[in-house]
Amino acid sequence: MRFLFVDSIVDMVAGRSIEAEHVFDPAEDFFRDHFPGFPVVPGVLLTEMMGQAAAMCLNAESRKTGRGKAMLAQIRSASFREWVKPGERATIRAEIRTSQAEYATAACSAEVGGRRACTADLLFTFLPLSEFAADDRDAVLESYLASRGEGKG
């Protein structure tokens, strides 16, 4: 299973807000069992999707501040209102509420077809880049920044 749930960044203000998109491929294995005859995206994957988008927003800012890579540390709350089905495009939004050297918080949501599917309040911590593989990179974030002439910063 591919564990990247952000296909593209639509708009972003580094360290403040992000809008991104993802389509869950109908061929994903989890749809067979969640649920037979009524396939929907598990809530934990929707939460991970929102967390990944918020982390990209924080990491774009961290490229300049050097505070490290944002890592989801706590799901403070999550709420699921609508089913997300295979092949539907999710629009993900995150607003960074608090951003300190050691932690950050984000208010996140995802919509499908103009309907709010889920929301989450998330807490992030930061790990030094030296903790990750030397070739660790975020192709989605790098592509967005390059399209805006921001390069590797």
JOTAJO-V572462 format. One record per residue. N is the residue number from 1. RES is the residue in one letter. SS is DSSP state (a for helix, b for strand, c for the rest). OMEGA is omega in whole degrees, -180 to 180 (NA if undefined). Layout:
BEGIN
N:RES:SS:OMEGA  N:RES:SS:OMEGA
END
This chain:
BEGIN
1:M:c:175  2:R:c:-175  3:F:c:174  4:L:c:-174  5:F:c:172  6:V:c:-180  7:D:c:-178  8:S:b:174  9:I:b:-180  10:V:b:-179  11:D:b:-179  12:M:b:165  13:V:b:-173  14:A:c:178  15:G:c:-177  16:R:c:-177  17:S:b:179  18:I:b:168  19:E:b:-177  20:A:b:-179  21:E:b:173  22:H:b:173  23:V:b:176  24:F:c:-179  25:D:c:179  26:P:c:-179  27:A:c:180  28:E:c:-178  29:D:c:-174  30:F:a:180  31:F:a:179  32:R:a:-174  33:D:a:-175  34:H:c:4  35:F:c:180  36:P:c:-179  37:G:c:179  38:F:c:-176  39:P:c:176  40:V:c:179  41:V:c:177  42:P:c:-180  43:G:a:-180  44:V:a:178  45:L:a:174  46:L:a:178  47:T:a:177  48:E:a:179  49:M:a:179  50:M:a:178  51:G:a:179  52:Q:a:180  53:A:a:179  54:A:a:179  55:A:a:177  56:M:a:179  57:C:a:179  58:L:a:-179  59:N:a:177  60:A:a:177  61:E:a:-178  62:S:a:177  63:R:a:-179  64:K:a:-176  65:T:a:-180  66:G:c:-177  67:R:c:177  68:G:c:-176  69:K:b:179  70:A:b:179  71:M:b:178  72:L:b:-177  73:A:b:-177  74:Q:b:170  75:I:b:-177  76:R:b:174  77:S:b:175  78:A:b:-179  79:S:b:-178  80:F:b:-173  81:R:c:-176  82:E:c:175  83:W:c:172  84:V:c:-173  85:K:c:179  86:P:c:176  87:G:c:179  88:E:c:178  89:R:b:177  90:A:b:173  91:T:b:-175  92:I:b:176  93:R:b:175  94:A:b:174  95:E:b:179  96:I:b:-176  97:R:b:180  98:T:b:178  99:S:b:180  100:Q:c:180  101:A:c:-175  102:E:c:-176  103:Y:b:175  104:A:b:175  105:T:b:-179  106:A:b:171  107:A:b:-172  108:C:b:174  109:S:b:174  110:A:b:179  111:E:b:174  112:V:b:180  113:G:c:180  114:G:c:179  115:R:b:176  116:R:b:-177  117:A:b:-177  118:C:b:176  119:T:b:176  120:A:b:169  121:D:b:-171  122:L:b:176  123:L:b:180  124:F:b:169  125:T:b:-177  126:F:b:177  127:L:b:178  128:P:c:180  129:L:a:179  130:S:a:178  131:E:a:-175  132:F:c:177  133:A:c:-178  134:A:c:-178  135:D:c:178  136:D:c:179  137:R:c:180  138:D:c:-175  139:A:a:-179  140:V:a:179  141:L:a:180  142:E:a:179  143:S:a:179  144:Y:a:-179  145:L:a:178  146:A:a:180  147:S:a:179  148:R:c:177  149:G:c:-177  150:E:c:175  151:G:c:-175  152:K:c:174  153:G:c:NA
END
